[in-house]
Amino acid sequence: KVLVIDGDTGRHIPDKLLLREQAALCLTDAYYLGMEVIGLSRDEFPAPEDEVRPMYEWLDRPRPPSLGPRQVQLDFWASPRFTRKTYGMAVWNLQQIIREPNSRIIIDGQERQSAGDTVKLMREWLELPELVRLFGRFQSDDWGKFEFTVAQRDRALRDPTVRALGLDNSEQGKRCDIRWWDDLIGKSNNNPEGILKVEQ
C-alpha cells in the first residue's frame, strides 16, 4: 500500500479523498484520463500535451443553446498522425460515457470491422481495474463485438452506449447523441464512386 502525503501539511491523504480527486480529474481532464488512468504510453499516443489539451478543450466548449432536437453540430478534426487521432478521440468519447452513462455513440468507419476495432479498444479500457475502482463496473450483459451498453445506464434506451457501423450497414432507426466518422475513405474506396457513397 502506498501512502500519499500532502506536500503542504505533511499529512496522509485518505484513500477515499484521493479516489474522489482522481475521479473528478477524469471527468474534467481527458488528457489525464488517457495518460494517467488508462495508461497510454508515449508510443501509443505520440502527441505533446500542448497539442492534445487544446483539442480536448475545443471539443468540450459550450454548445449553442439554439440547437433544436433535429439539428446537429458538426466538428471536424484532421490530424496527420493516425494513432494520435484515433486514441485521442477514443479517450474523449470514453470520457463522455463516464460523464453521462446514457450517452449513445455511433462510430462509423469505411468498414464495420475497423470501427469495431475502436469499439473493442474502448470496451477494454472500461474493463481496466483502475477505471472500475474509480467508477464501478461498466461491463453489462450487452457487451458485444460491435456494440456494448454500460451497466451504469439508468434509462431504458433501445440503442447501445457504443455501436460500430460501416458504410454498408443500414442506419435506419439508429439513434445517437455523438457520431464519430473515422477514416471513411481509404484504399478500397478512394475513387469517384466511393467518395460519392461517403457523401450520400
Secondary structure, 3 states (H helix, E strand, C coil): CCCCECCCCCCECCHHHHHHHHHHHHHHCHHHHHHHHHCCCCCCCCCCHHHHHHHHHHHCCCCCCCCCCCCCCCCCCCCCCHHHHHHHHHHHHHHHHHHCCCCCEEEEECCHHHHHHHHHHHHHHHCCHHHHHHHCCCCCCCECCCEECCCCCCCCCCCCCEEEEECCCCCCCCCCCEEEECCCCCCCCCCHHHHHHHHC
